Amino acid sequence: MPGFTPSYYSRAVWAVLNANRVLPNQGAWEAMREALHFYAKRLLPNGAVRDWGFRPGEPAFTHTIAYTLEGFLESALLLEENEIIEKIILAGDNLLQAGAREGRIAGRYDTQWQGDHSLVCLTGHCQLSVFYYRLEEITGAARYRHAADALLTEAAGHQNRGVWRGARGALPGSAPFWGPYLRFRYPNWAVKFFLDAAKKRE
């Protein structure tokens, strides 16, 4: 959307920081710190983030929520921005609390952690699994591994196991298949994040 800069671009900040570790650019580190603080102004007291979806003011699929949280977390770790790290851990905790309150992680959330349970965004489930495995690595808290395992297991339950080779092993965009995230499609990045999470689980 013209003029809209979504908060999930925080993940691009992380990518530039990683690249800069291999191909150093003198000004990149501080430029990315400035960029991270630009997005950090959108962090709300409850851990949610304004404009973390595809359109301003709309509930965000867990796909872009996970992009946002992971981008903030990994960038803040590299830049040693401890206050941002603490806020993202809070976001992770509040998402788990919303899921526990509602019986499962929804497919998308607004900034008050009100979930849309008409779908599961399977890409987001896999990405959040990676995120929670990472929180377990950072904090040592077993609850994050339990959450990551549960998200990955639920996503695996929707993996295509049919006889058509072109779709076997794929994950649909949504469960149910006609849900609003990539309706009736099998995004290749869903499997990419599924494999990332499976690797973290080892």
C-alpha positions as CSV (number, residue, x, y, z in Angstrom):
1,M,0.0,0.0,0.0
2,P,1.5,3.4,-1.0
3,G,2.9,5.3,2.0
4,F,2.6,2.4,4.4
5,T,5.7,1.0,6.1
6,P,4.7,-2.1,8.0
7,S,6.3,-3.0,11.3
8,Y,7.3,-6.5,10.0
9,Y,10.1,-4.7,8.2
10,S,11.9,-5.1,11.5
11,R,13.0,-8.4,10.0
12,A,14.8,-6.6,7.2
13,V,16.8,-4.7,9.9
14,W,17.9,-8.1,11.2
15,A,18.9,-9.2,7.7
16,V,21.0,-6.1,7.1
17,L,22.7,-6.5,10.5
18,N,23.6,-10.1,9.6
19,A,24.9,-9.1,6.2
20,N,27.0,-6.4,7.8
21,R,28.8,-9.0,9.9
22,V,30.1,-10.5,6.7
23,L,30.4,-7.4,4.5
24,P,31.1,-4.6,7.0
25,N,29.8,-1.2,6.1
26,Q,30.9,1.6,8.5
27,G,27.6,3.3,8.8
28,A,25.2,0.3,8.6
29,W,25.3,-0.6,12.3
30,E,24.1,2.7,13.5
31,A,21.7,3.2,10.6
32,M,20.0,-0.1,11.6
33,R,19.9,0.9,15.2
34,E,18.1,4.0,14.1
35,A,15.7,2.0,12.0
36,L,15.0,-0.4,14.9
37,H,14.2,2.5,17.2
38,F,11.9,3.9,14.4
39,Y,9.8,0.7,14.6
40,A,10.2,0.3,18.3
41,K,8.1,3.5,18.7
42,R,5.2,1.3,17.6
43,L,5.5,-1.1,20.5
44,L,2.5,-0.9,22.7
45,P,2.4,-1.4,26.5
46,N,0.8,-4.8,26.1
47,G,3.5,-6.0,23.8
48,A,1.6,-5.8,20.5
49,V,2.9,-3.6,17.7
50,R,1.0,-1.1,15.6
51,D,0.9,-1.7,11.9
52,W,2.4,-5.2,12.0
53,G,-0.1,-6.5,9.4
54,F,-0.4,-6.1,5.7
55,R,-2.6,-3.0,6.0
56,P,-2.7,-0.2,8.6
57,G,-5.0,-0.7,11.5
58,E,-6.1,-4.2,10.5
59,P,-5.6,-7.4,12.5
60,A,-2.4,-9.1,11.5
61,F,-1.9,-12.7,10.5
62,T,0.5,-14.6,12.8
63,H,2.8,-14.8,9.7
64,T,3.5,-11.0,9.9
65,I,3.3,-11.0,13.7
66,A,6.1,-13.6,13.8
67,Y,8.1,-11.7,11.3
68,T,7.8,-8.6,13.5
69,L,8.7,-10.2,16.7
70,E,11.6,-12.2,15.3
71,G,13.0,-9.1,13.6
72,F,12.8,-7.1,16.8
73,L,14.3,-9.9,18.9
74,E,17.2,-10.8,16.7
75,S,18.1,-7.2,15.9
76,A,17.9,-6.2,19.5
77,L,20.2,-9.1,20.5
78,L,22.8,-8.0,17.9
79,L,22.6,-4.4,19.0
80,E,22.4,-5.2,22.7
81,E,19.1,-3.2,23.1
82,N,18.0,-4.9,26.3
83,E,14.8,-2.9,26.7
84,I,13.5,-4.0,23.3
85,I,14.4,-7.6,24.1
86,E,12.3,-7.4,27.3
87,K,9.4,-5.9,25.4
88,I,9.5,-8.7,22.8
89,I,9.6,-11.3,25.5
90,L,6.5,-9.6,27.0
91,A,4.8,-9.8,23.6
92,G,5.6,-13.5,23.4
93,D,4.2,-14.1,26.8
94,N,1.0,-12.2,26.1
95,L,0.4,-14.1,22.9
96,L,0.7,-17.3,24.8
97,Q,-1.7,-16.0,27.4
98,A,-4.2,-15.1,24.6
99,G,-3.9,-18.5,23.2
100,A,-4.4,-20.2,26.6
101,R,-7.4,-18.0,27.3
102,E,-9.0,-18.8,23.9
103,G,-7.9,-22.5,23.8
104,R,-5.4,-22.1,20.9
105,I,-3.3,-19.6,19.0
106,A,-5.6,-17.9,16.5
107,G,-4.8,-17.2,12.9
108,R,-4.6,-13.4,13.4
109,Y,-4.8,-10.8,16.2
110,D,-5.5,-7.2,16.7
111,T,-3.4,-5.0,18.9
112,Q,-5.6,-5.9,21.9
113,W,-4.7,-9.6,21.5
114,Q,-8.2,-10.4,20.3
115,G,-7.9,-13.4,18.1
116,D,-9.7,-14.5,14.9
117,H,-10.3,-18.2,15.3
118,S,-11.9,-18.7,11.9
119,L,-8.5,-19.9,10.8
120,V,-5.1,-21.1,11.7
121,C,-2.3,-19.4,9.7
122,L,0.0,-22.4,9.4
123,T,3.0,-20.3,8.1
124,G,2.6,-18.2,11.3
125,H,2.4,-21.3,13.5
126,C,5.8,-22.5,12.1
127,Q,7.4,-19.1,12.4
128,L,6.1,-18.7,16.0
129,S,7.5,-22.1,16.8
130,V,11.0,-20.9,15.7
131,F,10.5,-17.7,17.8
132,Y,9.6,-19.7,20.9
133,Y,12.4,-22.1,20.5
134,R,14.7,-19.0,20.3
135,L,13.1,-17.6,23.5
136,E,13.8,-20.9,25.2
137,E,17.5,-20.7,24.1
138,I,17.8,-17.1,25.4
139,T,15.9,-17.5,28.7
140,G,16.1,-21.2,29.5
141,A,12.3,-21.2,30.3
142,A,10.8,-24.5,29.5
143,R,7.4,-23.0,28.8
144,Y,8.7,-21.6,25.5
145,R,9.8,-25.0,24.3
146,H,6.4,-26.5,25.2
147,A,4.7,-23.7,23.2
148,A,7.1,-24.2,20.2
149,D,6.5,-28.0,20.2
150,A,2.7,-27.5,20.4
151,L,2.7,-25.0,17.5
152,L,4.9,-27.2,15.3
153,T,2.8,-30.3,16.1
154,E,-0.4,-28.6,15.2
155,A,1.0,-27.3,11.9
156,A,2.3,-30.8,11.1
157,G,-1.2,-32.2,11.5
158,H,-2.3,-30.2,8.4
159,Q,0.6,-31.3,6.2
160,N,-0.6,-32.7,2.9
161,R,0.0,-36.5,2.8
162,G,-1.9,-37.2,-0.4
163,V,-0.8,-39.2,-3.4
164,W,-0.2,-36.2,-5.7
165,R,3.5,-35.7,-5.7
166,G,3.2,-32.0,-6.5
167,A,1.6,-31.2,-3.1
168,R,2.8,-34.1,-0.9
169,G,4.4,-32.6,2.2
170,A,3.1,-29.1,1.6
171,L,1.4,-26.9,4.1
172,P,-1.7,-24.9,3.1
173,G,-1.9,-21.2,3.8
174,S,-4.8,-21.6,6.1
175,A,-6.6,-24.3,8.1
176,P,-9.3,-24.7,6.9
177,F,-8.0,-24.6,3.4
178,W,-10.5,-21.9,2.4
179,G,-9.4,-19.6,5.2
180,P,-8.3,-16.0,4.3
181,Y,-4.6,-16.4,4.4
182,L,-3.6,-17.6,0.9
183,R,-6.9,-19.3,0.4
184,F,-6.7,-22.7,-1.5
185,R,-2.9,-22.4,-1.9
186,Y,0.2,-24.1,-0.6
187,P,2.9,-21.4,-0.1
188,N,6.4,-22.7,-0.4
189,W,7.6,-20.5,2.5
190,A,5.3,-22.4,4.8
191,V,7.4,-25.5,4.4
192,K,10.6,-23.4,4.7
193,F,9.5,-22.2,8.1
194,F,8.3,-25.7,9.0
195,L,11.8,-27.1,8.3
196,D,13.4,-24.2,10.3
197,A,11.2,-25.1,13.3
198,A,11.9,-28.8,12.9
199,K,15.6,-28.1,12.9
200,K,15.2,-26.0,16.1
201,R,13.3,-28.9,17.7
202,E,16.2,-31.4,17.3
